[in-house]
Amino acid sequence: MAFCCWKWFMHFGSRCSLIRTARSSIRRTPLLGRCGYHRTSGTCFLNPEMRGFLEENTEVSSSGHLTPEIQLRLLTPRCRFWEEKADLWPYGDPFWAIYWPGGQALSRYILDNPDVVRKGSVLDLGSGCGATAIAAVMSGASQVLANDIDPIAGMAMVLNCELNNVTPFPVITKNIIDTELDNWDLIVLGDMFYDDQLANSLHHWLRKCIKTHGTEVLIGDPGRPQFLSHNIQSQLHKVVEYSLPESTRQENNGYSSSTVWRYQP
Ligand SMILES: C[S@@+](CC[C@H](N)C(=O)[O-])C[C@H]1O[C@@H](n2cnc3c(N)ncnc32)[C@H](O)[C@@H]1O
């Protein structure tokens, strides 16, 4: 994910030094072994050092978003790196440390409508903090897989599962867009249509997943330009729209609502 995207959609960047000055830092992301990320059967494990770093530099938050029943470790104004120089942040841009409006809407919808996931398999693509995957587990999904290309997101998800007394689900950190997938009952994507190229790739790949496996696809989005102008729009069905809490509005460029869409090509 390029820095310009981060800056572009984070009004919030004007207040948070880390976010404001975050650079294209993929090359700064340490090797998985160095940062304490290990995978056995797809589940992330944290070494004490990495756990300490994440706990020290995030705050447990359950307010200001649409799902107060889910606690999350997020970057808040009380965290050191809110003001600290971004250069001192040793990993890639911490997108996982924000609970984005699209993910909030999806999670709210899943918690309020557990039948959507109950006893089914759910893939949360671009899962970030993991809230939507956690909502799926809480609502009775039989199998949940989170996918995010940022390995630190995988570690944050372990902490967030613990916070919510949810058994950690597998997380895969390779890019699976355009790959052949197993049959998932449902794919959920929160705030993933923020970049034209990514939106195009997702569109083609999701259509293939639906045609091949009959997968259901739900997309959460607050109305980002790349989403509203994309030709996927003609194949979307509005499921529900949520008014966003004030603090989420302030942190997200004034977006006042977030909508869950069903993609039905
Ligand atoms: C805007 S955040 C949304 C996070 C979460 N879904 C939410 O709504 O809070 C986008 C996330 O997608 C991840 N991402 C970007 N490109 C990806 C890709 N090709 N495959 C999987 N994850 C990706 C980023 O690392 C980031 O965590």
The ligand as a Tripos MOL2 file, in Angstrom:
@<TRIPOS>MOLECULE
LIG
   27    29     1     0     0
SMALL
NO_CHARGES

@<TRIPOS>ATOM
      1 C1         -8.0040    0.4090    5.0900 C.3       1 LIG1
      2 S1         -7.3840   -0.9900    5.8950 S.3       1 LIG1
      3 C2         -8.8990   -1.8620    6.3360 C.3       1 LIG1
      4 C3         -8.7190   -2.7960    7.4870 C.3       1 LIG1
      5 C4         -9.9870   -3.4580    8.0030 C.3       1 LIG1
      6 N1        -10.6370   -4.2400    6.9900 N.3       1 LIG1
      7 C5        -10.9440   -2.4270    8.5600 C.2       1 LIG1
      8 O1        -11.9460   -2.1270    7.8960 O.co2     1 LIG1
      9 O2        -10.6890   -1.9130    9.6650 O.co2     1 LIG1
     10 C6         -6.8020   -1.9640    4.5310 C.3       1 LIG1
     11 C7         -6.0260   -3.1960    4.9490 C.3       1 LIG1
     12 O3         -5.8130   -4.0000    3.8150 O.3       1 LIG1
     13 C8         -4.5080   -4.5310    3.8500 C.3       1 LIG1
     14 N2         -4.1550   -4.8330    2.4500 N.ar      1 LIG1
     15 C9         -3.7750   -3.9990    1.4590 C.ar      1 LIG1
     16 N3         -3.5940   -4.6590    0.3170 N.ar      1 LIG1
     17 C10        -3.8860   -5.9620    0.5750 C.ar      1 LIG1
     18 C11        -3.8980   -7.1510   -0.2120 C.ar      1 LIG1
     19 N4         -3.5660   -7.1570   -1.5060 N.pl3     1 LIG1
     20 N5         -4.2570   -8.3030    0.3740 N.ar      1 LIG1
     21 C12        -4.5820   -8.3320    1.6950 C.ar      1 LIG1
     22 N6         -4.5770   -7.2340    2.4950 N.ar      1 LIG1
     23 C13        -4.2440   -6.0710    1.9420 C.ar      1 LIG1
     24 C14        -3.6720   -3.4740    4.5200 C.3       1 LIG1
     25 O4         -2.4730   -4.0000    5.0920 O.3       1 LIG1
     26 C15        -4.6590   -2.9240    5.5540 C.3       1 LIG1
     27 O5         -4.5370   -3.5880    6.8010 O.3       1 LIG1
@<TRIPOS>BOND
     1     1     2 1
     2     2     3 1
     3     2    10 1
     4     3     4 1
     5     4     5 1
     6     5     6 1
     7     5     7 1
     8     7     8 2
     9     7     9 1
    10    10    11 1
    11    11    12 1
    12    11    26 1
    13    12    13 1
    14    13    14 1
    15    13    24 1
    16    14    15 ar
    17    14    23 ar
    18    15    16 ar
    19    16    17 ar
    20    17    18 ar
    21    17    23 ar
    22    18    19 1
    23    18    20 ar
    24    20    21 ar
    25    21    22 ar
    26    22    23 ar
    27    24    25 1
    28    24    26 1
    29    26    27 1
@<TRIPOS>SUBSTRUCTURE
     1 LIG1         1 GROUP 0 **** ****
